[in-house]
Amino acid sequence: MKIILRLLVTAALVLLIAHFLPGVHVASFGTAVIVAVVLGLLNLFIKPILVILTFPVTIITLGLFLLVINAIIILLCTNIVGGFAVDSFLTALLFSVILSVLQSITYKILADDK
């Protein structure tokens, strides 16, 4: 049940960010749910591989390269999910940062309610 709630929260946040951030386009709530699922799967399977492959660069940049990896994951998601589009790399970077911050805040609020 917790995973379904997290997916729905992430889908709502994707829609919210797409509404306010120019350059991010989401067709519907159903598309946002698919984006949430695909992002979860990409973060589970692809992101660890990218982190390991770019570990020296991540160390040199003091971890800031992880933001670039997050943006790459968002751009991969745009290629997989129809109805979801991000116009540029910079927009994907900003989208990933905003989504991460809002997810942290929302999940903290949901955890405190229990």
Phi and psi restraints in degrees (range 20) as a CNS / XPLOR table:
assign (resid 1 and name C) (resid 2 and name N)
       (resid 2 and name CA) (resid 2 and name C) 1.0 -64.4 20.0 2
assign (resid 2 and name N) (resid 2 and name CA)
       (resid 2 and name C) (resid 3 and name N) 1.0 -37.9 20.0 2
assign (resid 2 and name C) (resid 3 and name N)
       (resid 3 and name CA) (resid 3 and name C) 1.0 -67.7 20.0 2
assign (resid 3 and name N) (resid 3 and name CA)
       (resid 3 and name C) (resid 4 and name N) 1.0 -40.5 20.0 2
assign (resid 3 and name C) (resid 4 and name N)
       (resid 4 and name CA) (resid 4 and name C) 1.0 -63.9 20.0 2
assign (resid 4 and name N) (resid 4 and name CA)
       (resid 4 and name C) (resid 5 and name N) 1.0 -41.6 20.0 2
assign (resid 4 and name C) (resid 5 and name N)
       (resid 5 and name CA) (resid 5 and name C) 1.0 -62.4 20.0 2
assign (resid 5 and name N) (resid 5 and name CA)
       (resid 5 and name C) (resid 6 and name N) 1.0 -42.8 20.0 2
assign (resid 5 and name C) (resid 6 and name N)
       (resid 6 and name CA) (resid 6 and name C) 1.0 -64.1 20.0 2
assign (resid 6 and name N) (resid 6 and name CA)
       (resid 6 and name C) (resid 7 and name N) 1.0 -39.9 20.0 2
assign (resid 6 and name C) (resid 7 and name N)
       (resid 7 and name CA) (resid 7 and name C) 1.0 -64.4 20.0 2
assign (resid 7 and name N) (resid 7 and name CA)
       (resid 7 and name C) (resid 8 and name N) 1.0 -42.6 20.0 2
assign (resid 7 and name C) (resid 8 and name N)
       (resid 8 and name CA) (resid 8 and name C) 1.0 -66.6 20.0 2
assign (resid 8 and name N) (resid 8 and name CA)
       (resid 8 and name C) (resid 9 and name N) 1.0 -38.2 20.0 2
assign (resid 8 and name C) (resid 9 and name N)
       (resid 9 and name CA) (resid 9 and name C) 1.0 -64.9 20.0 2
assign (resid 9 and name N) (resid 9 and name CA)
       (resid 9 and name C) (resid 10 and name N) 1.0 -44.8 20.0 2
assign (resid 9 and name C) (resid 10 and name N)
       (resid 10 and name CA) (resid 10 and name C) 1.0 -62.8 20.0 2
assign (resid 10 and name N) (resid 10 and name CA)
       (resid 10 and name C) (resid 11 and name N) 1.0 -40.6 20.0 2
assign (resid 10 and name C) (resid 11 and name N)
       (resid 11 and name CA) (resid 11 and name C) 1.0 -62.9 20.0 2
assign (resid 11 and name N) (resid 11 and name CA)
       (resid 11 and name C) (resid 12 and name N) 1.0 -42.9 20.0 2
assign (resid 11 and name C) (resid 12 and name N)
       (resid 12 and name CA) (resid 12 and name C) 1.0 -63.5 20.0 2
assign (resid 12 and name N) (resid 12 and name CA)
       (resid 12 and name C) (resid 13 and name N) 1.0 -39.7 20.0 2
assign (resid 12 and name C) (resid 13 and name N)
       (resid 13 and name CA) (resid 13 and name C) 1.0 -67.4 20.0 2
assign (resid 13 and name N) (resid 13 and name CA)
       (resid 13 and name C) (resid 14 and name N) 1.0 -37.8 20.0 2
assign (resid 13 and name C) (resid 14 and name N)
       (resid 14 and name CA) (resid 14 and name C) 1.0 -61.1 20.0 2
assign (resid 14 and name N) (resid 14 and name CA)
       (resid 14 and name C) (resid 15 and name N) 1.0 -44.1 20.0 2
assign (resid 14 and name C) (resid 15 and name N)
       (resid 15 and name CA) (resid 15 and name C) 1.0 -63.4 20.0 2
assign (resid 15 and name N) (resid 15 and name CA)
       (resid 15 and name C) (resid 16 and name N) 1.0 -42.2 20.0 2
assign (resid 15 and name C) (resid 16 and name N)
       (resid 16 and name CA) (resid 16 and name C) 1.0 -62.6 20.0 2
assign (resid 16 and name N) (resid 16 and name CA)
       (resid 16 and name C) (resid 17 and name N) 1.0 -47.1 20.0 2
assign (resid 16 and name C) (resid 17 and name N)
       (resid 17 and name CA) (resid 17 and name C) 1.0 -65.5 20.0 2
assign (resid 17 and name N) (resid 17 and name CA)
       (resid 17 and name C) (resid 18 and name N) 1.0 -40.4 20.0 2
assign (resid 17 and name C) (resid 18 and name N)
       (resid 18 and name CA) (resid 18 and name C) 1.0 -63.3 20.0 2
assign (resid 18 and name N) (resid 18 and name CA)
       (resid 18 and name C) (resid 19 and name N) 1.0 -31.0 20.0 2
assign (resid 18 and name C) (resid 19 and name N)
       (resid 19 and name CA) (resid 19 and name C) 1.0 -68.9 20.0 2
assign (resid 19 and name N) (resid 19 and name CA)
       (resid 19 and name C) (resid 20 and name N) 1.0 -36.7 20.0 2
assign (resid 19 and name C) (resid 20 and name N)
       (resid 20 and name CA) (resid 20 and name C) 1.0 -99.1 20.0 2
assign (resid 20 and name N) (resid 20 and name CA)
       (resid 20 and name C) (resid 21 and name N) 1.0 -22.8 20.0 2
assign (resid 20 and name C) (resid 21 and name N)
       (resid 21 and name CA) (resid 21 and name C) 1.0 -100.5 20.0 2
assign (resid 21 and name N) (resid 21 and name CA)
       (resid 21 and name C) (resid 22 and name N) 1.0 113.7 20.0 2
assign (resid 21 and name C) (resid 22 and name N)
       (resid 22 and name CA) (resid 22 and name C) 1.0 -66.4 20.0 2
assign (resid 22 and name N) (resid 22 and name CA)
       (resid 22 and name C) (resid 23 and name N) 1.0 141.2 20.0 2
assign (resid 22 and name C) (resid 23 and name N)
       (resid 23 and name CA) (resid 23 and name C) 1.0 101.4 20.0 2
assign (resid 23 and name N) (resid 23 and name CA)
       (resid 23 and name C) (resid 24 and name N) 1.0 -6.3 20.0 2
assign (resid 23 and name C) (resid 24 and name N)
       (resid 24 and name CA) (resid 24 and name C) 1.0 -114.9 20.0 2
assign (resid 24 and name N) (resid 24 and name CA)
       (resid 24 and name C) (resid 25 and name N) 1.0 126.4 20.0 2
assign (resid 24 and name C) (resid 25 and name N)
       (resid 25 and name CA) (resid 25 and name C) 1.0 -127.2 20.0 2
assign (resid 25 and name N) (resid 25 and name CA)
       (resid 25 and name C) (resid 26 and name N) 1.0 125.7 20.0 2
assign (resid 25 and name C) (resid 26 and name N)
       (resid 26 and name CA) (resid 26 and name C) 1.0 -127.3 20.0 2
assign (resid 26 and name N) (resid 26 and name CA)
       (resid 26 and name C) (resid 27 and name N) 1.0 128.9 20.0 2
assign (resid 26 and name C) (resid 27 and name N)
       (resid 27 and name CA) (resid 27 and name C) 1.0 -70.6 20.0 2
assign (resid 27 and name N) (resid 27 and name CA)
       (resid 27 and name C) (resid 28 and name N) 1.0 -43.1 20.0 2
assign (resid 27 and name C) (resid 28 and name N)
       (resid 28 and name CA) (resid 28 and name C) 1.0 -159.4 20.0 2
assign (resid 28 and name N) (resid 28 and name CA)
       (resid 28 and name C) (resid 29 and name N) 1.0 177.0 20.0 2
assign (resid 28 and name C) (resid 29 and name N)
       (resid 29 and name CA) (resid 29 and name C) 1.0 -66.9 20.0 2
assign (resid 29 and name N) (resid 29 and name CA)
       (resid 29 and name C) (resid 30 and name N) 1.0 -35.3 20.0 2
assign (resid 29 and name C) (resid 30 and name N)
       (resid 30 and name CA) (resid 30 and name C) 1.0 -60.4 20.0 2
assign (resid 30 and name N) (resid 30 and name CA)
       (resid 30 and name C) (resid 31 and name N) 1.0 -41.4 20.0 2
assign (resid 30 and name C) (resid 31 and name N)
       (resid 31 and name CA) (resid 31 and name C) 1.0 -64.1 20.0 2
assign (resid 31 and name N) (resid 31 and name CA)
       (resid 31 and name C) (resid 32 and name N) 1.0 -39.2 20.0 2
assign (resid 31 and name C) (resid 32 and name N)
       (resid 32 and name CA) (resid 32 and name C) 1.0 -64.3 20.0 2
assign (resid 32 and name N) (resid 32 and name CA)
       (resid 32 and name C) (resid 33 and name N) 1.0 -36.3 20.0 2
assign (resid 32 and name C) (resid 33 and name N)
       (resid 33 and name CA) (resid 33 and name C) 1.0 -66.2 20.0 2
assign (resid 33 and name N) (resid 33 and name CA)
       (resid 33 and name C) (resid 34 and name N) 1.0 -42.2 20.0 2
assign (resid 33 and name C) (resid 34 and name N)
       (resid 34 and name CA) (resid 34 and name C) 1.0 -63.4 20.0 2
assign (resid 34 and name N) (resid 34 and name CA)
       (resid 34 and name C) (resid 35 and name N) 1.0 -40.3 20.0 2
assign (resid 34 and name C) (resid 35 and name N)
       (resid 35 and name CA) (resid 35 and name C) 1.0 -60.1 20.0 2
assign (resid 35 and name N) (resid 35 and name CA)
       (resid 35 and name C) (resid 36 and name N) 1.0 -43.0 20.0 2
assign (resid 35 and name C) (resid 36 and name N)
       (resid 36 and name CA) (resid 36 and name C) 1.0 -62.0 20.0 2
assign (resid 36 and name N) (resid 36 and name CA)
       (resid 36 and name C) (resid 37 and name N) 1.0 -42.2 20.0 2
assign (resid 36 and name C) (resid 37 and name N)
       (resid 37 and name CA) (resid 37 and name C) 1.0 -66.2 20.0 2
assign (resid 37 and name N) (resid 37 and name CA)
       (resid 37 and name C) (resid 38 and name N) 1.0 -46.7 20.0 2
assign (resid 37 and name C) (resid 38 and name N)
       (resid 38 and name CA) (resid 38 and name C) 1.0 -65.0 20.0 2
assign (resid 38 and name N) (resid 38 and name CA)
       (resid 38 and name C) (resid 39 and name N) 1.0 -41.1 20.0 2
assign (resid 38 and name C) (resid 39 and name N)
       (resid 39 and name CA) (resid 39 and name C) 1.0 -61.6 20.0 2
assign (resid 39 and name N) (resid 39 and name CA)
       (resid 39 and name C) (resid 40 and name N) 1.0 -41.4 20.0 2
assign (resid 39 and name C) (resid 40 and name N)
       (resid 40 and name CA) (resid 40 and name C) 1.0 -61.0 20.0 2
assign (resid 40 and name N) (resid 40 and name CA)
       (resid 40 and name C) (resid 41 and name N) 1.0 -44.2 20.0 2
assign (resid 40 and name C) (resid 41 and name N)
       (resid 41 and name CA) (resid 41 and name C) 1.0 -68.0 20.0 2
assign (resid 41 and name N) (resid 41 and name CA)
       (resid 41 and name C) (resid 42 and name N) 1.0 -41.5 20.0 2
assign (resid 41 and name C) (resid 42 and name N)
       (resid 42 and name CA) (resid 42 and name C) 1.0 -63.4 20.0 2
assign (resid 42 and name N) (resid 42 and name CA)
       (resid 42 and name C) (resid 43 and name N) 1.0 -40.9 20.0 2
assign (resid 42 and name C) (resid 43 and name N)
       (resid 43 and name CA) (resid 43 and name C) 1.0 -67.0 20.0 2
assign (resid 43 and name N) (resid 43 and name CA)
       (resid 43 and name C) (resid 44 and name N) 1.0 -28.7 20.0 2
assign (resid 43 and name C) (resid 44 and name N)
       (resid 44 and name CA) (resid 44 and name C) 1.0 -79.3 20.0 2
assign (resid 44 and name N) (resid 44 and name CA)
       (resid 44 and name C) (resid 45 and name N) 1.0 -40.3 20.0 2
assign (resid 44 and name C) (resid 45 and name N)
       (resid 45 and name CA) (resid 45 and name C) 1.0 -106.0 20.0 2
assign (resid 45 and name N) (resid 45 and name CA)
       (resid 45 and name C) (resid 46 and name N) 1.0 -42.8 20.0 2
assign (resid 45 and name C) (resid 46 and name N)
       (resid 46 and name CA) (resid 46 and name C) 1.0 -88.8 20.0 2
assign (resid 46 and name N) (resid 46 and name CA)
       (resid 46 and name C) (resid 47 and name N) 1.0 -41.5 20.0 2
assign (resid 46 and name C) (resid 47 and name N)
       (resid 47 and name CA) (resid 47 and name C) 1.0 -58.9 20.0 2
assign (resid 47 and name N) (resid 47 and name CA)
       (resid 47 and name C) (resid 48 and name N) 1.0 -43.7 20.0 2
assign (resid 47 and name C) (resid 48 and name N)
       (resid 48 and name CA) (resid 48 and name C) 1.0 -60.5 20.0 2
assign (resid 48 and name N) (resid 48 and name CA)
       (resid 48 and name C) (resid 49 and name N) 1.0 -35.1 20.0 2
assign (resid 48 and name C) (resid 49 and name N)
       (resid 49 and name CA) (resid 49 and name C) 1.0 -65.6 20.0 2
assign (resid 49 and name N) (resid 49 and name CA)
       (resid 49 and name C) (resid 50 and name N) 1.0 -45.3 20.0 2
assign (resid 49 and name C) (resid 50 and name N)
       (resid 50 and name CA) (resid 50 and name C) 1.0 -63.0 20.0 2
assign (resid 50 and name N) (resid 50 and name CA)
       (resid 50 and name C) (resid 51 and name N) 1.0 -39.0 20.0 2
assign (resid 50 and name C) (resid 51 and name N)
       (resid 51 and name CA) (resid 51 and name C) 1.0 -64.2 20.0 2
assign (resid 51 and name N) (resid 51 and name CA)
       (resid 51 and name C) (resid 52 and name N) 1.0 -42.7 20.0 2
assign (resid 51 and name C) (resid 52 and name N)
       (resid 52 and name CA) (resid 52 and name C) 1.0 -66.6 20.0 2
assign (resid 52 and name N) (resid 52 and name CA)
       (resid 52 and name C) (resid 53 and name N) 1.0 -43.0 20.0 2
assign (resid 52 and name C) (resid 53 and name N)
       (resid 53 and name CA) (resid 53 and name C) 1.0 -66.4 20.0 2
assign (resid 53 and name N) (resid 53 and name CA)
       (resid 53 and name C) (resid 54 and name N) 1.0 -30.0 20.0 2
assign (resid 53 and name C) (resid 54 and name N)
       (resid 54 and name CA) (resid 54 and name C) 1.0 -105.8 20.0 2
assign (resid 54 and name N) (resid 54 and name CA)
       (resid 54 and name C) (resid 55 and name N) 1.0 18.7 20.0 2
assign (resid 54 and name C) (resid 55 and name N)
       (resid 55 and name CA) (resid 55 and name C) 1.0 -56.0 20.0 2
assign (resid 55 and name N) (resid 55 and name CA)
       (resid 55 and name C) (resid 56 and name N) 1.0 -44.0 20.0 2
assign (resid 55 and name C) (resid 56 and name N)
       (resid 56 and name CA) (resid 56 and name C) 1.0 -61.2 20.0 2
assign (resid 56 and name N) (resid 56 and name CA)
       (resid 56 and name C) (resid 57 and name N) 1.0 -40.7 20.0 2
assign (resid 56 and name C) (resid 57 and name N)
       (resid 57 and name CA) (resid 57 and name C) 1.0 -66.6 20.0 2
assign (resid 57 and name N) (resid 57 and name CA)
       (resid 57 and name C) (resid 58 and name N) 1.0 -38.3 20.0 2
assign (resid 57 and name C) (resid 58 and name N)
       (resid 58 and name CA) (resid 58 and name C) 1.0 -63.0 20.0 2
assign (resid 58 and name N) (resid 58 and name CA)
       (resid 58 and name C) (resid 59 and name N) 1.0 -40.8 20.0 2
assign (resid 58 and name C) (resid 59 and name N)
       (resid 59 and name CA) (resid 59 and name C) 1.0 -64.6 20.0 2
assign (resid 59 and name N) (resid 59 and name CA)
       (resid 59 and name C) (resid 60 and name N) 1.0 -45.0 20.0 2
assign (resid 59 and name C) (resid 60 and name N)
       (resid 60 and name CA) (resid 60 and name C) 1.0 -62.9 20.0 2
assign (resid 60 and name N) (resid 60 and name CA)
       (resid 60 and name C) (resid 61 and name N) 1.0 -37.5 20.0 2
assign (resid 60 and name C) (resid 61 and name N)
       (resid 61 and name CA) (resid 61 and name C) 1.0 -90.4 20.0 2
assign (resid 61 and name N) (resid 61 and name CA)
       (resid 61 and name C) (resid 62 and name N) 1.0 9.9 20.0 2
assign (resid 61 and name C) (resid 62 and name N)
       (resid 62 and name CA) (resid 62 and name C) 1.0 57.9 20.0 2
assign (resid 62 and name N) (resid 62 and name CA)
       (resid 62 and name C) (resid 63 and name N) 1.0 36.8 20.0 2
assign (resid 62 and name C) (resid 63 and name N)
       (resid 63 and name CA) (resid 63 and name C) 1.0 90.3 20.0 2
assign (resid 63 and name N) (resid 63 and name CA)
       (resid 63 and name C) (resid 64 and name N) 1.0 -7.7 20.0 2
assign (resid 63 and name C) (resid 64 and name N)
       (resid 64 and name CA) (resid 64 and name C) 1.0 -68.9 20.0 2
assign (resid 64 and name N) (resid 64 and name CA)
       (resid 64 and name C) (resid 65 and name N) 1.0 -22.0 20.0 2
assign (resid 64 and name C) (resid 65 and name N)
       (resid 65 and name CA) (resid 65 and name C) 1.0 -66.8 20.0 2
assign (resid 65 and name N) (resid 65 and name CA)
       (resid 65 and name C) (resid 66 and name N) 1.0 -18.5 20.0 2
assign (resid 65 and name C) (resid 66 and name N)
       (resid 66 and name CA) (resid 66 and name C) 1.0 -62.4 20.0 2
assign (resid 66 and name N) (resid 66 and name CA)
       (resid 66 and name C) (resid 67 and name N) 1.0 -28.9 20.0 2
assign (resid 66 and name C) (resid 67 and name N)
       (resid 67 and name CA) (resid 67 and name C) 1.0 -65.3 20.0 2
assign (resid 67 and name N) (resid 67 and name CA)
       (resid 67 and name C) (resid 68 and name N) 1.0 -38.6 20.0 2
assign (resid 67 and name C) (resid 68 and name N)
       (resid 68 and name CA) (resid 68 and name C) 1.0 -65.4 20.0 2
assign (resid 68 and name N) (resid 68 and name CA)
       (resid 68 and name C) (resid 69 and name N) 1.0 -40.8 20.0 2
assign (resid 68 and name C) (resid 69 and name N)
       (resid 69 and name CA) (resid 69 and name C) 1.0 -62.6 20.0 2
assign (resid 69 and name N) (resid 69 and name CA)
       (resid 69 and name C) (resid 70 and name N) 1.0 -41.1 20.0 2
assign (resid 69 and name C) (resid 70 and name N)
       (resid 70 and name CA) (resid 70 and name C) 1.0 -61.1 20.0 2
assign (resid 70 and name N) (resid 70 and name CA)
       (resid 70 and name C) (resid 71 and name N) 1.0 -41.3 20.0 2
assign (resid 70 and name C) (resid 71 and name N)
       (resid 71 and name CA) (resid 71 and name C) 1.0 -65.3 20.0 2
assign (resid 71 and name N) (resid 71 and name CA)
       (resid 71 and name C) (resid 72 and name N) 1.0 -37.7 20.0 2
assign (resid 71 and name C) (resid 72 and name N)
       (resid 72 and name CA) (resid 72 and name C) 1.0 -64.0 20.0 2
assign (resid 72 and name N) (resid 72 and name CA)
       (resid 72 and name C) (resid 73 and name N) 1.0 -39.5 20.0 2
assign (resid 72 and name C) (resid 73 and name N)
       (resid 73 and name CA) (resid 73 and name C) 1.0 -62.3 20.0 2
assign (resid 73 and name N) (resid 73 and name CA)
       (resid 73 and name C) (resid 74 and name N) 1.0 -41.6 20.0 2
assign (resid 73 and name C) (resid 74 and name N)
       (resid 74 and name CA) (resid 74 and name C) 1.0 -62.6 20.0 2
assign (resid 74 and name N) (resid 74 and name CA)
       (resid 74 and name C) (resid 75 and name N) 1.0 -43.7 20.0 2
assign (resid 74 and name C) (resid 75 and name N)
       (resid 75 and name CA) (resid 75 and name C) 1.0 -66.3 20.0 2
assign (resid 75 and name N) (resid 75 and name CA)
       (resid 75 and name C) (resid 76 and name N) 1.0 -36.0 20.0 2
assign (resid 75 and name C) (resid 76 and name N)
       (resid 76 and name CA) (resid 76 and name C) 1.0 -61.4 20.0 2
assign (resid 76 and name N) (resid 76 and name CA)
       (resid 76 and name C) (resid 77 and name N) 1.0 -40.3 20.0 2
assign (resid 76 and name C) (resid 77 and name N)
       (resid 77 and name CA) (resid 77 and name C) 1.0 -63.5 20.0 2
assign (resid 77 and name N) (resid 77 and name CA)
       (resid 77 and name C) (resid 78 and name N) 1.0 -36.9 20.0 2
assign (resid 77 and name C) (resid 78 and name N)
       (resid 78 and name CA) (resid 78 and name C) 1.0 -65.6 20.0 2
assign (resid 78 and name N) (resid 78 and name CA)
       (resid 78 and name C) (resid 79 and name N) 1.0 -31.0 20.0 2
assign (resid 78 and name C) (resid 79 and name N)
       (resid 79 and name CA) (resid 79 and name C) 1.0 -76.7 20.0 2
assign (resid 79 and name N) (resid 79 and name CA)
       (resid 79 and name C) (resid 80 and name N) 1.0 -24.8 20.0 2
assign (resid 79 and name C) (resid 80 and name N)
       (resid 80 and name CA) (resid 80 and name C) 1.0 -88.5 20.0 2
assign (resid 80 and name N) (resid 80 and name CA)
       (resid 80 and name C) (resid 81 and name N) 1.0 -42.7 20.0 2
assign (resid 80 and name C) (resid 81 and name N)
       (resid 81 and name CA) (resid 81 and name C) 1.0 -97.4 20.0 2
assign (resid 81 and name N) (resid 81 and name CA)
       (resid 81 and name C) (resid 82 and name N) 1.0 121.5 20.0 2
assign (resid 81 and name C) (resid 82 and name N)
       (resid 82 and name CA) (resid 82 and name C) 1.0 -77.4 20.0 2
assign (resid 82 and name N) (resid 82 and name CA)
       (resid 82 and name C) (resid 83 and name N) 1.0 141.6 20.0 2
assign (resid 82 and name C) (resid 83 and name N)
       (resid 83 and name CA) (resid 83 and name C) 1.0 91.8 20.0 2
assign (resid 83 and name N) (resid 83 and name CA)
       (resid 83 and name C) (resid 84 and name N) 1.0 -1.4 20.0 2
assign (resid 83 and name C) (resid 84 and name N)
       (resid 84 and name CA) (resid 84 and name C) 1.0 -124.6 20.0 2
assign (resid 84 and name N) (resid 84 and name CA)
       (resid 84 and name C) (resid 85 and name N) 1.0 125.6 20.0 2
assign (resid 84 and name C) (resid 85 and name N)
       (resid 85 and name CA) (resid 85 and name C) 1.0 -141.8 20.0 2
assign (resid 85 and name N) (resid 85 and name CA)
       (resid 85 and name C) (resid 86 and name N) 1.0 140.2 20.0 2
assign (resid 85 and name C) (resid 86 and name N)
       (resid 86 and name CA) (resid 86 and name C) 1.0 -124.1 20.0 2
assign (resid 86 and name N) (resid 86 and name CA)
       (resid 86 and name C) (resid 87 and name N) 1.0 128.5 20.0 2
assign (resid 86 and name C) (resid 87 and name N)
       (resid 87 and name CA) (resid 87 and name C) 1.0 -71.6 20.0 2
assign (resid 87 and name N) (resid 87 and name CA)
       (resid 87 and name C) (resid 88 and name N) 1.0 -36.9 20.0 2
assign (resid 87 and name C) (resid 88 and name N)
       (resid 88 and name CA) (resid 88 and name C) 1.0 -145.7 20.0 2
assign (resid 88 and name N) (resid 88 and name CA)
       (resid 88 and name C) (resid 89 and name N) 1.0 169.4 20.0 2
assign (resid 88 and name C) (resid 89 and name N)
       (resid 89 and name CA) (resid 89 and name C) 1.0 -64.0 20.0 2
assign (resid 89 and name N) (resid 89 and name CA)
       (resid 89 and name C) (resid 90 and name N) 1.0 -41.7 20.0 2
assign (resid 89 and name C) (resid 90 and name N)
       (resid 90 and name CA) (resid 90 and name C) 1.0 -63.1 20.0 2
assign (resid 90 and name N) (resid 90 and name CA)
       (resid 90 and name C) (resid 91 and name N) 1.0 -39.8 20.0 2
assign (resid 90 and name C) (resid 91 and name N)
       (resid 91 and name CA) (resid 91 and name C) 1.0 -64.1 20.0 2
assign (resid 91 and name N) (resid 91 and name CA)
       (resid 91 and name C) (resid 92 and name N) 1.0 -41.0 20.0 2
assign (resid 91 and name C) (resid 92 and name N)
       (resid 92 and name CA) (resid 92 and name C) 1.0 -63.8 20.0 2
assign (resid 92 and name N) (resid 92 and name CA)
       (resid 92 and name C) (resid 93 and name N) 1.0 -38.9 20.0 2
assign (resid 92 and name C) (resid 93 and name N)
       (resid 93 and name CA) (resid 93 and name C) 1.0 -63.5 20.0 2
assign (resid 93 and name N) (resid 93 and name CA)
       (resid 93 and name C) (resid 94 and name N) 1.0 -47.4 20.0 2
assign (resid 93 and name C) (resid 94 and name N)
       (resid 94 and name CA) (resid 94 and name C) 1.0 -65.0 20.0 2
assign (resid 94 and name N) (resid 94 and name CA)
       (resid 94 and name C) (resid 95 and name N) 1.0 -41.4 20.0 2
assign (resid 94 and name C) (resid 95 and name N)
       (resid 95 and name CA) (resid 95 and name C) 1.0 -59.7 20.0 2
assign (resid 95 and name N) (resid 95 and name CA)
       (resid 95 and name C) (resid 96 and name N) 1.0 -45.3 20.0 2
assign (resid 95 and name C) (resid 96 and name N)
       (resid 96 and name CA) (resid 96 and name C) 1.0 -66.8 20.0 2
assign (resid 96 and name N) (resid 96 and name CA)
       (resid 96 and name C) (resid 97 and name N) 1.0 -37.7 20.0 2
assign (resid 96 and name C) (resid 97 and name N)
       (resid 97 and name CA) (resid 97 and name C) 1.0 -66.7 20.0 2
assign (resid 97 and name N) (resid 97 and name CA)
       (resid 97 and name C) (resid 98 and name N) 1.0 -47.2 20.0 2
assign (resid 97 and name C) (resid 98 and name N)
       (resid 98 and name CA) (resid 98 and name C) 1.0 -63.2 20.0 2
assign (resid 98 and name N) (resid 98 and name CA)
       (resid 98 and name C) (resid 99 and name N) 1.0 -43.4 20.0 2
assign (resid 98 and name C) (resid 99 and name N)
       (resid 99 and name CA) (resid 99 and name C) 1.0 -62.4 20.0 2
assign (resid 99 and name N) (resid 99 and name CA)
       (resid 99 and name C) (resid 100 and name N) 1.0 -42.3 20.0 2
assign (resid 99 and name C) (resid 100 and name N)
       (resid 100 and name CA) (resid 100 and name C) 1.0 -63.6 20.0 2
assign (resid 100 and name N) (resid 100 and name CA)
       (resid 100 and name C) (resid 101 and name N) 1.0 -43.5 20.0 2
assign (resid 100 and name C) (resid 101 and name N)
       (resid 101 and name CA) (resid 101 and name C) 1.0 -65.3 20.0 2
assign (resid 101 and name N) (resid 101 and name CA)
       (resid 101 and name C) (resid 102 and name N) 1.0 -46.8 20.0 2
assign (resid 101 and name C) (resid 102 and name N)
       (resid 102 and name CA) (resid 102 and name C) 1.0 -66.0 20.0 2
assign (resid 102 and name N) (resid 102 and name CA)
       (resid 102 and name C) (resid 103 and name N) 1.0 -36.1 20.0 2
assign (resid 102 and name C) (resid 103 and name N)
       (resid 103 and name CA) (resid 103 and name C) 1.0 -63.6 20.0 2
assign (resid 103 and name N) (resid 103 and name CA)
       (resid 103 and name C) (resid 104 and name N) 1.0 -43.1 20.0 2
assign (resid 103 and name C) (resid 104 and name N)
       (resid 104 and name CA) (resid 104 and name C) 1.0 -60.8 20.0 2
assign (resid 104 and name N) (resid 104 and name CA)
       (resid 104 and name C) (resid 105 and name N) 1.0 -45.3 20.0 2
assign (resid 104 and name C) (resid 105 and name N)
       (resid 105 and name CA) (resid 105 and name C) 1.0 -64.6 20.0 2
assign (resid 105 and name N) (resid 105 and name CA)
       (resid 105 and name C) (resid 106 and name N) 1.0 -46.5 20.0 2
assign (resid 105 and name C) (resid 106 and name N)
       (resid 106 and name CA) (resid 106 and name C) 1.0 -65.5 20.0 2
assign (resid 106 and name N) (resid 106 and name CA)
       (resid 106 and name C) (resid 107 and name N) 1.0 -44.2 20.0 2
assign (resid 106 and name C) (resid 107 and name N)
       (resid 107 and name CA) (resid 107 and name C) 1.0 -66.0 20.0 2
assign (resid 107 and name N) (resid 107 and name CA)
       (resid 107 and name C) (resid 108 and name N) 1.0 -33.9 20.0 2
assign (resid 107 and name C) (resid 108 and name N)
       (resid 108 and name CA) (resid 108 and name C) 1.0 -65.9 20.0 2
assign (resid 108 and name N) (resid 108 and name CA)
       (resid 108 and name C) (resid 109 and name N) 1.0 -42.9 20.0 2
assign (resid 108 and name C) (resid 109 and name N)
       (resid 109 and name CA) (resid 109 and name C) 1.0 -64.2 20.0 2
assign (resid 109 and name N) (resid 109 and name CA)
       (resid 109 and name C) (resid 110 and name N) 1.0 -43.1 20.0 2
assign (resid 109 and name C) (resid 110 and name N)
       (resid 110 and name CA) (resid 110 and name C) 1.0 -65.2 20.0 2
assign (resid 110 and name N) (resid 110 and name CA)
       (resid 110 and name C) (resid 111 and name N) 1.0 -35.7 20.0 2
assign (resid 110 and name C) (resid 111 and name N)
       (resid 111 and name CA) (resid 111 and name C) 1.0 -71.8 20.0 2
assign (resid 111 and name N) (resid 111 and name CA)
       (resid 111 and name C) (resid 112 and name N) 1.0 -32.8 20.0 2
assign (resid 111 and name C) (resid 112 and name N)
       (resid 112 and name CA) (resid 112 and name C) 1.0 -73.0 20.0 2
assign (resid 112 and name N) (resid 112 and name CA)
       (resid 112 and name C) (resid 113 and name N) 1.0 -24.2 20.0 2
assign (resid 112 and name C) (resid 113 and name N)
       (resid 113 and name CA) (resid 113 and name C) 1.0 -71.8 20.0 2
assign (resid 113 and name N) (resid 113 and name CA)
       (resid 113 and name C) (resid 114 and name N) 1.0 -19.1 20.0 2
